[in-house]
Amino acid sequence: MTELAPIALFAYRRRDHLKKVLSALGSNLLARDSDLVIFCDGPRGLTDLKDVEAVRQEARRATGFRNIEIREASGNQGLAFSLTAGLDFMLSHWDRVIVVEDDILVSRHFLEYMNHNLCNYENSLQVASIHGAVYPHSSNLPETFFIRGADCWGWATWRRAWALFEPNGAKLLEELQVRGLLDTFNFEGTAPFEEMLIDQIEGRIDSWAIRWYASTLLNEMLTLYPRVPMAVNIGEDGTGTHSSSREKFWPGPHEQPLLSRKVPILESSAGREAFRRYFRSRYRIPTSKLGRLVWRKARRLRQSLRI
């Protein structure tokens, strides 16, 4: 294995979440030999000051890594800018990076899984990233498998892949339309990713992830997923900017090693179908054109009320 990938951890105002995430990361055997850079966003206003400062104090207490650097923004950058600028910084110094946000709880074998597969696929130009989380499923999936595109909950990538990130959402949407990829982008009508991209373009959400997904899909790239979760999202509790307390995922990360051999770089049909089943149960998007139109209008109304 080459030198271990550095870890970029993004935090804002959730001290309790960050404390759990730092503890879980620190429990990894490889943590002591890994560099950690914590990016702390700044407050939006006076009401955020106390929580933001609590997060920064928690970050300063972090131990158990080879080197720790804390980068504190003077003002509020927002998640999308904070993360994309942070990754630009990381990948100007290293050729790979592991990315965790302050609501991603990882397995004690997460760093091992990430570094192992970053080495496995470093020269495979079709591979965009390694992902730690996986959607809930009851399918008999391979130990690791590929899905087209990319994802955002505990992941890793290389400089060569991140260089393909396109920040212009409108450009991405137009290209998806021209190339007839919207149905694929939406997991054959089971997920509202087109609507999410439009929401990003029109300023209703501050998402880097939907643009990362679109960028990799347009470049015909794939992401490696684990059959069992090496990371889980603990922020779907109403505390996050775009989270909902109704979301239910895995109860916790898988706490056993997952060191798989390289697998063929082809999309898993079983994996894609498992994702479609999950999206179908989560979003319940109508299949008819009229039903989808009504569903879209209702979603937009909910989104406007949430802002």
N, C-alpha and C positions, 0 to 999 in steps of 0.2 A: 504494500500500500504506500502511495506517495504521502507527502505531508498532509496532515488532517485539514479538512476544509474549515475556514473560520465560520463563526455563527453570527448572524445579524439578528438582533432581537429588537422589535419595535414596540414601544410603549407610549401611553398617553396619560390616562388619569385613573386607571384601575389598579390600585396598589395591591389589593388582596389577590387579584388574578396574577399579577406579575410575580408576587412572592411564591405562589404555587408553581408557576412556570420555571422560575429560577431554581427552585428546589428540585424539580423533576429533571431539568437539564443537568444540574450539578450532580445528580445521582448516577449519571452515565459514567462508565469506566473511562471513556475517552475524553471526558470534560477536562481533566487535569492537563491534557496535552493539546487542548483546543483554545484558540483565541476567540474571545467574545467581544462584540461591539454592540452596545446598547444605545439605540436611538430614542431619545425622549422628546416627544413633540411639546410645543409650547401651549400656553392657555389660550382659549378663545376669548376669555373675558375674566372679569373679577370673580365670577362664580366658580371658575375652574382652578383658580390659583392654589387653593389648599390641596386639592386632589393631585394636581400636577406636581407640586412640591413633595407630597408624600411618595409619589412614584419615583421621583428623582432620589429621594433619600433611600428608598428601597434598593434602587439600582446601585447606589454607592456602597451598600452593604454586601453586594454580591461577592462571593469567594468561590474557590474550587476550580478555576480555569487557569490556563497558562498565562494569558494576559487578558486584562479587562480594560476596555476603553468606553467611556460614556460621552456621547455627543448630545448636548442639550440645545434644542432650538430656542432662539430668543422669542419667537412668536409662533402662532399656530400655523402649521403648514398644511394640515389635513392629512389623512392617512395616505391617499394616493401619491401626493407629492413627496411626503416623508419617506415612503417606501421606495419609490422609483429613484429618488435622489440618493437614498441610502444605498441602494444596490449599485447605482452608478459609482458611488464612492468605493464600495467593497470590491467591485470587479475592476476598478482601476489599480487596485493593490494586489489582488489575488485572482487566480483564473477560475475559481469556483467558490460557491458560498452556500451555506445552509441558512434558511430563512424561517424565523419563528416570530409570531406576534404574541402580544401579552395575554392572549386567551387560548393559546394552543398548548395543551398539556401533553408532554411526550413520554414515551416509554423509556425505561432505563437502558434500553438497547437501541434507542432512536439514532444516536450518533454513529453507532456501529453500522446499522442498516444504511444510513445515508452515505457514509464514507465508502462503504463496500461497493455500493452501486454507482456512486460517482466515479469510482475507478473502473468498474465493469463497463460503463457506457461512455467514458470520456471521449473516445474516438468515434463514437457512433453519431454521426451528424443528424440523423433522423430523430434522436432522442432530445427532447426539450428540457425535461426535468425528472426528478425523482420525487414522488409524493409520499407523505407519511400517513395521511388520513385516508379512509375509504368509506364510502356511503354504506349504511346498514344494509345487509343482505343476508339471505339464507341459502345462497347458491354454493355449489361445489366448485369454487374458482381455483385456478392455479395459485401457488404460493405467491408469485408475483405475476403481473400481467400488464399489458399496454392498452391505453385508450388514447384516441386522437385528441390533440389539444394539450391543455395544461390546467393546473388547479392551484389552490392557494392556502391550504391549511397544513403547515409544516412541510416544507419542500426544499429542494436544492436544485441548483442549476450551475451552468458554466458561463464564462464570459462569451463564448461563441454563440450560445443560445440567446442570452439576454440582449445581445447586440441586435436581435431581430424584433425586439419589442417596439411596437408602433404606438405612440402616444395619442395619435389623432383618431378618435373614435369614429368620426364621420367618414374618414377615409377607409377605415376597417369595414364599416357597414356597407359602403358602396361596393367594396371589393367582394364581400360575401354575397351581395346581391348579383353582381356581374358574373361571378363564377358559379352561381347556383348552389351555394353552400349553406343557405340559411336553414334548410331542413336538418342537415347534419349538425349545424351549430346548435339547434334547438333539441337535439336528441330525438329527432323524428316527431316533433310536436309535443313532447312530454315535459320540456323545461322552457322557461320564459327568458332564455338568454338573449334573444333579439330585443325583447322589451328592456332588459337590463342595460344593454348597450345603448339603446335610445335614451334611457333615463340618464346614463352617464353623459351622453352628448348634450342633452338638454339641461344638465345641471341638477337633476333631482337626486342623484347619488354620486358619491365621490369614490369611484371604483377604479383601481388599477387592474384588478383581477380579471374583469370581463375583457379588458383590452389585451391582457397577456394571453388569455384563452384564445381570443380571435386571432392574435398575431401568430401564435403557434399553429393553429388550425390552417390558416392561410399559407403557412410555410410547410405544410404537410408533415408536421412533427407529432411525436407521441410522448406520453408521460407514463412512467412506470408506477404502478400502484401495488400495495401489499394486499393479500387476501384478508388479513386481520389488521386492525388499526395500530400503527406505531405512533400515532398522535390523534388526539381528539380535541374538538372545539368545546371549551367550557364557557365561551362568551355568549352563547345563544340563550341568555337568561334575561334579556332585556336591558343589559348594561352597556351594550355596544351601540355604535352609531347606526348600524343596519341590522341589528339582531332582533330576534323575537323570543319572548319567553315560552312560546309554544313549541319551539323546535326540540326534538328529541333525537339524540344520536347514540353512539355506543356509551356504555356506562364508564368506560375507562380504556386506556391504551393497553395493548398486548404486552405482557411483561416477560416474554420469552424471546430469545434471539431469533432473528429472521435473516439468515445469510444465504440467499438463494444463488444458484448458478445463473449465468446469463440465459435469457430466453430469447426466442426469435423476435425481431422488432416488427411485429405485426399486431394490429388491433385484435384484442380478444373479443370474439362475438358473444361469448358467455358473459364477459365483464360488461360489455356495452348493454346487453339485455338486462343485467342486474341493475345497472345505473338507471336504465329507462323505467324499470319497475319502481325503483325508489322515487324518481322524479314524478312519475304518474301518481303515486300515492301522496306525495307531498304537495304538488301544485294543483292537481285535479283540473287540468286544462281541458275544456271541451274539445271534442274532435271536429264538430261542425264549424263552418266558417262564421255563421251568425253567433253561435255560442262562444267562439273564441273572441269575437268582437265585443260582446257583452262582458266577458271575463276581463278583457284588456281594459275596458272603460272602468270597471269596478276596481281593478288593480291600481289604475292611475289615480282614482279618487282616494283610495287608501294611502297611496304614496304621498299625495298632496296634503292629506290630513296629518301625516307623520312628520312633515318638514317643520 
